[in-house]
Amino acid sequence: MAKVEIATVPYTVSADYYAEVGADFDTEAVDDAVLAQLNLIAPDGVVIHRNGKAFADEEIAESARSIDWEALLATIDLDQILADNAK
């Protein structure tokens, strides 16, 4: 089944946020965990790659373009991911 690009998702945790939290984390592992969670909650037929590019099955691409990525990202427990990846 063909996939088409639908969006670029800014899923990585910003340096400003790390500075606010004030601890040392394995940032690559944090980003990987956020990406894994995002892919778990993304609608069926949608996948987000490590470069932030989101792809959807061709037949759902049009509706998938309206995904509220910020809302999906807000459902991820970032504090737990950070706790799991503290150095």
CORHUFEN-V668193 format. One record per backbone hydrogen bond with DSSP energy under -1.0 kcal/mol. CO is the residue of the C=O (numbers start at 1). NH is the residue of the N-H. E is the energy in kcal/mol with one decimal. If there is no record, write none. Layout:
# CORHUFEN-V668193
co->CO nh->NH e->E
co->CO nh->NH e->E
This chain:
# CORHUFEN-V668193
co->2 nh->58 e->-2.2
co->4 nh->56 e->-2.3
co->7 nh->54 e->-3.2
co->9 nh->11 e->-1.8
co->14 nh->18 e->-1.8
co->15 nh->19 e->-2.2
co->16 nh->20 e->-2.0
co->17 nh->21 e->-2.2
co->18 nh->22 e->-2.2
co->24 nh->87 e->-2.8
co->25 nh->27 e->-1.5
co->26 nh->30 e->-2.3
co->27 nh->31 e->-2.6
co->28 nh->32 e->-2.4
co->29 nh->33 e->-2.3
co->30 nh->34 e->-2.5
co->31 nh->35 e->-2.6
co->32 nh->36 e->-2.4
co->33 nh->37 e->-2.4
co->34 nh->38 e->-2.7
co->35 nh->39 e->-2.4
co->36 nh->40 e->-1.6
co->37 nh->41 e->-1.7
co->38 nh->42 e->-1.3
co->43 nh->46 e->-1.8
co->45 nh->57 e->-1.8
co->47 nh->55 e->-3.0
co->49 nh->52 e->-2.3
co->52 nh->9 e->-3.9
co->53 nh->49 e->-2.8
co->54 nh->6 e->-3.1
co->54 nh->7 e->-1.2
co->55 nh->47 e->-2.7
co->56 nh->4 e->-2.7
co->57 nh->60 e->-1.7
co->60 nh->64 e->-2.6
co->61 nh->65 e->-1.4
co->63 nh->66 e->-1.4
co->64 nh->67 e->-1.7
co->67 nh->69 e->-1.3
co->68 nh->72 e->-2.0
co->69 nh->73 e->-3.0
co->70 nh->74 e->-2.0
co->72 nh->75 e->-1.1
co->73 nh->76 e->-1.4
co->76 nh->78 e->-1.8
co->77 nh->81 e->-1.9
co->78 nh->82 e->-2.8
co->79 nh->83 e->-2.3
co->80 nh->84 e->-2.3
co->85 nh->26 e->-2.5
